[in-house]
Amino acid sequence: MRHFEAWEQRRGRLIAVLEELAAQVEATGNPRAAANLRLRAEALGREVFRLMVVGEFKRGKSTLINAMIGAPVLPAKVAPCTAALTVLRHGPRPRAWIVPEQGEAYEVEVEALRDYVLREERKEGLGLRRIEVEVPLPLLAHGVEIIDSPGLNEHRLRSEIALDFLPRSDALIVVLSCEQALAATEMAFLHEQVGERLRHVFFVWNRYDAIAGNPADIADLEATTARWLTPMLDPACEEPRVHPVSARQALLARSQGGTELAASGIIALEAALEGFLGRERLPVKLSGPASAAEGAVVTLRAYIDEHERLLDVPLVALSARYAALAPDLAALEEHRVGIRELVDTHRARLSAHVTEAWEKVITRLRAQLPEVVAAVDLTPVSVFAGRGPAEERLTRAVDRWFGEELEQWESAVLRPLVAEELQSLQNALEPRLLALLGAVDSIREALRPDVRVRVEGHYASPSARDRMIGALGGLLLGGVGAAMEGAVRGPEGMLNTLAWHLSLGLGLVAAGVAAPVVLAAGAALGAARLLWHGLSGASLVRAAVVEATDQALETTRANGGASLEVKVEARFLEIGAQIDSGAADLIQSLRQQVEQVLAEQAEGEQRVARARAELKAQGERLRELQDEIEASRGEPRE
């Protein structure tokens, strides 16, 4: 566990640096930037490594996790439609909580977890949001979480839960079965989600004990791995990424004291996971906070340099120049208003475009619905078989069709629409920000025109203007880390990920509205179950499904459109507020710095000398903090 011990040490060091820098930044008249640094420190303190386990139903995901725990904690063989995302964290003893879609979370006995899962899912119109489990697994004691996902491709809405969580995971464990060749749906998942998008993947060939005694089967497995899995792996990875494992064998060995633990393959898998997290993900976890701290250091150094320059200007001259620049300072507020109005204009335009696109797609789907339902094969056998088989077939058909259509719409229409509008916003926003920062630079130059500008190489790249553009641009992402990292990197690509973040949120809203349509299809079938007899009964059932689903689509049109509009409004209100507050802090910091220098000069030479000494000490401390930041980025010692 040496990697995790190094992680704890470096994280604690960086948290202390962020908190100290926050105090220094706050003293310069920028309380929001200081609050952002403190939030970053708090987030780093809560940071965890997430291992997400995915795979199709009946591949042994839960058994694999139980083997890692050493006890049958997670329920196995739960029907795919009742599966839920399960989050495992460290705790002194096994405990479990059910988190329903509605209502408060409640603790349950671990031994009865399966029964509670099934019971919660049977509630009319409700379901599970997730299951939370605490277990005394040593790996989890160091800020690691294991995410057990619903079975892929068994139920679209459940699959979306798993796919939504993928970008937030540090490593993906794909569980396959040695007893079953790669299914078409598994291949589709690998091609769509793994590779360029997800490089941190471990493949587990479970149930290896079933083929271990057959050389031909082993050769086939190795050939399949070489052909399909190996090309998806990062060639630079140090740990083995494909592991043959007998999860049931490992579980028995750990829970009942068996002797075949090493032969099960579980120990090699766990060692590879720990090595990967320590060597590859640990630096990534620290990179964002370290960049935030570096941005603060660069900004504070520039502030110290500016303060020293202003102290060189005589009191009378600085006071007169400051008074003369009052109109220019007031004009900075006009820049703020213009930027705020620009964001609001793009907000309104994007909201209108998204609403229009949503109306069009739902109208098209309602027109296609009768044809889709008519194409579902309801033979006399399926009708005579009773409600269950026919309901399942129709419900799945409508569910699959609606989900695929929404997914295609999101990819082909929604995301490009958002990306285009945000690119337009970036193009319009950058010159406005440059104008604001140029005006601030002009005021600073006017305050000290006779002072020789002292430029140190460390301050020259990136420039103060670039840093500020990057910082303001980063705030558009709605995340503290992005803003602070932008303050280091400058304006390049400051909005290049905004479209993805915003459209992802909108897309999840769009995908989530499929549930009412599926429920309506099922309700229609339930209401028509007494009419099922022969082909005429099947026709009546189809008509009932079309009518009920069409009504659900109309409800979805209104509710989904409203949800998307609210999402756009809220996101852009956040954007406007962040930029506006950033500009306000920039202006306030300038005013406060000049007024502080005037006050220091008014107190006399001794106060000015003391101010210079304080600035020098602060500069030396910043160099020490920079060393601390660089140390936090270092590789863990062996």
N, C-alpha and C positions, 0 to 999 in steps of 0.2 A: 504493500500500500504506500510505497515511498512517493509515488507520483501525487497521491492525494494529500500527503503530508506537506509536500512542497506547495501544492495548490493553496492549502489553508494558510501557510506562512506568507506567500506572495499576495494572496487576497487581503489578509489583514494589514499588510504593509501599504497596499494601494488604497485601501479604505481610509487609513489614517492620513495619507497624502491628500486625498480628495477633500476630506473634512477640513484640513488645515488651509488648503487653497480656497475653499468656500469662504472661510473667515476673511482671508485677504481680499478676495473678489468683492465681498460685501462692503468692505471698508472703502472701496473705490466708487461706491454709489451705484452698484449694480446688484440689487438684492435678488432679482429673478435669476440671474446667472448663478449667483451663489446658491440659490435654492435648487437649481438644476444640478449643480455639483453634489449637493447633499442627497438629492434623490438618486443620483448615480451611485453614490456610496451605499445607500440603503439597498438599491437593487442588486449591487454586487454582493452584499451580505446575504441576500436571499437566493443568489444564483445557484442553480443545480445543473447536473448533467442528466440528460434524458435519453434513455435507451428505449426505443419503441420496437415492440415485437409485432410483426404483421404476418399474415398468411391466410390462406383460404381455410374454410371450415374443415375440421377433422384433419388438420395437419399436426396437431399436438402442441400448439402455442402455450396453452395453459399448463400442460404437463411439463414443458420445458422450463417455464418460470417456477413452477412448483419444485422442480429438481434443483434449481438454483437456490430456492428458499430452504429446501430440505424437508418440506412438509407439504401435504396436499391442501394448501390454503385456498387456491382459486378453484371455483367450480368448473369441472370439465363436462363436456357433452351437453352443454346448454344449447338449445335450438338457436340457429343464427339470427332469427328475427327477435330473439329476446336478449342477444348479447349486448354488452355495453362496454364502453371504454373504462378500463380499470387502471388506477394510478397506485403504484406501490411505493411507499416511503419507509424510512427506517423508524423503528419503534422498539421499546424494550420487550414487548410481547405481541403476539398476533392480535390485531383488532381490525374491525371493518366497519365502514359506514356506507349507507345507501344515500345517494344524492339524487332525488327525483327531479323531473322536469319542473314540477310545481310542488311547493311546500318545502319544509325544512329538512335538512339532512338528519338522519338518525342512525345510531349505532346498532349493529346486529351481532349476534354470535357468529364467529367465523365458520363454525361447523354448519350453520344453517344458511350460509350466504346464498347458495343456489336456490333454495326455496324462496328467499326474500326477493331475489332477482326475478323469478318467475311470477311471484305474486304482484310485484310492482308493475310489471309489464302488462298484467291482465287488467289493470285499472282502466276504465273507459276514458279514452282521450289522453291518457297520461303515459309516462314511460320513464326510463332512466336517463339521467344526464351523464352520470358516471358512478363508479364504485371507487372508494378510497380504502386502501388497506395498509396497515402498518405491520412490518415483520422485522425480527432481529437479524436481518441479513447483513453480514459485515460489509459487503460491497456498498450497500445503501447508507452506511454510517458516515460516508464521506461526501454527502451532498449529491447522491445519485438517485434518480427515480427510474423505475421500469414501468413502461406503459404497455399494457396488454390491450390490443385493439380488437374490435369486432372482426369477424371473418370477412375477408374481402370477397366481393362479387356474389355474396349470398343475398344481400339486401341493400339496395342502392343508398338509402338514407343512412344506414349503418356504415356503409363503406365510406361515405362522405365524411363521417366523423373521423375515421382513421386518416383519410387523405388530408383533411384539414390540419391534422396535428403533425404531419410529416415535416413541414418546414421548421417546426419548433423543436425538433428532436436532434440530438447530437450524433446519434448513431441509429441505424435501422437494422434490425435483425429479421431477415426474411426466412421464415420456417417453411421448408419443403419436405416432402415425404419420399423416402427411398422406395416405398412400395407403389408409388404412383409417378408416372412420367409427368413432366411439366405440362400442365393443362394450358389450353389456349388463353384462358383468362389470366393465368399466372404470367404467361409470356407477355400478354398485353400490358399488365401492370408493370412488369420489369422494363419494358421498352418505353412506357410512358412516364414512369416515375423515377426509375433508376438510371444511372449513367451520367449524363451531363448535369441533370438536376440534383441528383443525390449520389454523391461519391462515397459517403461514409456508410458503407453497407457491409454487413456480415451475412453470409448465407449459411444456414444450418440444414443439413440433410438429416432429418430426424428418422427414427426407427431404423438406424443403421444395423442393429442387431438382427433385423429380419433378412438381411442379405449378406451379412459378414462371412458366412460359410460358403458363399457361392462366388467363385472367381469371375464367372461370366457376368453376373449382376454387378459386381464391383467395377469391372471394366466398362460396362455400359454407363454406370454412374459417373465414372471419371471422364468418359467421352462427352457426356451431356454437360458436365461442369466446364470442360475445356471449350466446348462449342458455344455455350450460351451464357455462362456465368462469368468466367474469367475475363472476357472482353469488357464487361461492365465495371470491373474493379479498377481502382486507381493503381497504376503500375508502381507508383512511388511509395505505396503503403508498406510499412515494416512488418506488421502482424499478419499472420495467415487470415484470410477473410472467408474461406470456405471450410466448414467444420462438419465432419460426420459425427453425429451424436445419437445416443440411445437415451432419450429423456426419461422414459419409464424405468430403465435400468438404473440411471443415476438417482432418480427419486427413491427407489427402493433401497439403494445403497446408503443414502443419507438418512432416510427416515427409519429404516429398520436395521441399520448396521451391516449392510452387505459389503462384500469385498471387491466389487467390480466397479468402483467409482472411477478410477483412472481409465479403465477400459471403455467407459461410457462416453468419453470425449468431452464431458462437461468442464473438467478442470482446464483443459487447453483452451476452450472457448472463453471461460472467465478470465484467464490470464491475458488472452488477446484483447478482450474488451478493456481491461484495466490499462494495459499498455497503450492502447489507442487513445483512451480518454486523457491519460497523463501526457503523452507525447504530442498529440495533435489537437485535442479540443481544449486543453488547459490554456495554451497561449491564445486561442481564439476567445475564450471567456474573458481574458484579461485585456485583450486588445482594445476593445471599445472604451472601457473605463480609463485605460492608460492614455489613449488618444484624447479623451476628455481632459485628463489632467495636464497633458502636454499643451493642449489648446489654452488652458487657463494660465499656464506658465508663460507661454509666448505673449499672451495678452497683458499679463501683469508686468512683464519685462518692458513691453512697449509703453505701458502706463508710467512706469518708473522713469524711463527715458524722457517721456514727455514732461513729467513733473519737474525733473531736473532742468530741462530747457526753460520752462516757465519761471523757475526760480532765478534764472540768469537775467530775466527782464526786470528793469527797475520798477518799483511799485507804482510810481506816478504814470509811467508809460503804459504798464499793463492795465491799470485801472481805466485810463482814458480809452485805450483800444477796446477793452471789454464793453464799456458803455457805448462806444460808437458802433459796435457790432450787434447791438440789441435787435435791429431790424433783421439782420441775417439769421440770428438765433430764432426769431419768431418765424422766419420763412421755413425753417426746418420742420415746423409743425405742418406746414402746407404739404411738404413732401410726405409726411405721415398720412395725411388725409388722402392724398392721391393714390398711395399704395393700397390703402384700405379699400378705396372705391374700386380699384382695379381688380382686386381679389373678389369683391362682391359681384362685379360684372361677370366674371368667369363662373362664379358659383351659380348665378341665375341661369346662365346659358347652358351649362352642363346639366343642371337639374332639369331644364326643359327638354334637352336632347335625350336624356336617359328615360324620362317619362314617356316621351313619344316612341322610343324604341321598344319599351316594355309593352305599351298598348299594341304595337304592331305584332309582336311575337305572340301575345296571348290571343289576339284576333285570328292569327294564322293557325294556331293550335286548335282553337275551337272549331274552325272550319275543317280541319283534318281529322278531328276526333271520330266522327261516325265511321270513316274509312278504316281507322286504326282498330276500332272495336270490332268491326265486321271481319277484319283479317285474322282475328284470333280463332284458332281451331277449337270449336266446341262440338266434338262429335257426339252422336247419341250415347256412346259409352260414357263420356265424361259427364253428360247431363244426368244420365240414369244413376251414375255413381253417387250423386248427391251434391250437397252444397259445397263441401270442402274442396274437392279437386277442381271444380269449375270456378269457384271463387278465387282460389289461389292462382289459377291460370289467367283469369281476366285481370285480377288485381296486379299481378306481376307484369302483365303485358302493358297495362296503362302506366304503371309505375316506371317501368323501364323506358317506355317511349317518352314520357314527359321528362324524365331525368336526362335522357340523351339529348333531347331537343333543347332543354335549358342549358346544358353543358356546352352544346355547340353554339348557342346564341351568346353565351357569356364569352366564349373564346373568339367568335367571329365578329361580334357586334359590340358587346359591352366594353370589353377591355380596350379595343382600338379606339372606341369613342372617348373613353376617359383619357387614354394616353394622348390623343390628339388635342383635347382641350387643355390638358396639363402642360403639354409642350407649348401650346399657345400662351399659357400663363407664364411659363418660364421665359419665353422670348420677350414678353411685355414687361415682366417683373425685373429682369436683370438691369435694363437701363435705368429704371426707377431707383433701384437700390444703389446703382453707381452714382446717380445724381445726388441722392441723399448723402452718401459717403464722401462724394466730391465736395459737397457743400460743407461738411464737417471738416474735411482737410483744409479747405480754404480759410475757414474761421481760425483753425489752429495756426496756419501760416501767418495770418494777419495779426495774431496775438504776439508773435515773436519773429518779425521779419528781419531783425538785426542780429539774431542769434545764429551762429554757425551750426548747421544741422550735422549731428554726429550719427552716422549710420554704422552700426556694427553688422558684420556678416550674418549673425544669427537672426537679426531682425529683418534682413533684406528679403528672405524667402521663407514663406510667402509674405507679401506686403500686408500692412495693417488693413488696407482696403480689401484685399483678397480674403483675409481671414474673416472680416466682418461679413462680406458677401456670403462666404461659405457658412458662417454661423447662422445668419438669417435664413439662408436657403435650407439648411439642415432642419431648422425649426418647422419647416413645412411638412416634414415627415411625421410630425406629431410625437417625436421621441427625443428625449433629452440627449441620449447618446449620439444620435445622428447630428444634432446641432453642434455639440461640442467637438465631434470629430471633424465636422465641416470647418470649424474654426482653425483646424490644423491644416487641412488639405487644400483649402481655398475653394473657389467657386466651381471648379471643374466637375461637371456632372452633379451639381447640387440638387437637382430635381430628378435625376435619372431613375430613381427607384420609387418616386412618389406615385407614379401611375400604377405600378404593380401593387403597392400597398393599398391604395384607395380602391382600385378596381377589385382587388381580392375581397375587401370588406363588402362591397356592393354585390359581388358574385355570390357570396355566402348567403346574403339576404335572399337573392333570387332563388338559389338552390333550396333554401329552407321552406319555401312556399309550396313545395311538391307534396308535403304531408297532407294538407286538406284534400287534395285531389285523390290521393290513394285511399284515404279514409272514406271519401264519398263513394268511390267505386265499390268498396267493401260494403258500405251501408246499403247501396242500391241492390247488391246481390242478396244481402240478408233480407231486405224487404220483399224481394221477388222469389224467395226460395220456394214458396208454395206453388208457384206457377211452372216449376221445372218438370215438364213431362214431354219427351220427344223433341223433335226439331222446332215445333211451334213454341214450346217452352223456352228453348234456347234463344229464339228470336225476341221473345218478350224480355228475356234477361238482358240481351244486348241493348234493347231500347231503353230499359231502365238504367243500365250503366251509362249510356250516352247522355241521358237526361240529367242524371245525378252528377256525373263528372263535368258536364257543361256548366251546370250551376256552380260547381266548385271552382271551375276555371274563371267564371265571372267574379266570384268572391276573391279568388287569387289575383285577378287583374287589379281590383281595387285595393286590396290589402298590400299586395306585393309592390304595386306602383307607389303607394304611400310610404312603404318602408324604404324603398330605394330613394325617394325624394327626401325623406327625413335624413337618410344616411349622407346624401350629398350635402344637404344644408348644414348638418352638424359638423361634417369634416371641414367644409370651407369656412364655417364660422371659427373653427379652431385655428385654421390656417391664418385667417385675418387677425385673430386675437394674438397669436404668437408673433407674427411679423410686427404688428402694431406695438406690442409690449417691448420687442427687441429694439425697435426704432426709438421708443420713448426712453429706454434705458441708455441708449447711445447718446441721446441729447442730454439727459440728466447727468450722465457721467462727465460729459464735457463741462457743463455748468458747475458741477460740484468741484471738479478739479481746479478750475480757474479760481473759484471763490475760496477754496482752501489755500491756494498759493497766495492770494491777496491777503488772507487773514494771517498767514505765517509771516509774510513780509511786513505787515503792519505791526507785528509784535517786536520786530527788530532783528538785528544781526544774529543774536544768540539763538532765536527761534529758527531762523533760516538755517543756521549751522546745524542745529539739532535735527531739522527736517532732512538735511542732506545725509547726516549720519544714519538716520532711520531708513532712508531710501537705500543707502549702501548696504546696510544690514539685511534689508529685505531682499535685495538683489543676491547677496551671498546665500541667503536661505533658499531662494528659488533655485540656485544652482545645486544645492544639496537635495532639494526635492526632485529636481530633474534626474539626479543620480538614483534616487529611490525609484522613480518611475522606470528608468532603464533597467534597474535590478529586477523589478517586478515582471518585466518582459523576458528575462533570461530563462534559459532552459533549466529544468529541474536537475539538480546534481545527482549523479549516480551513487 
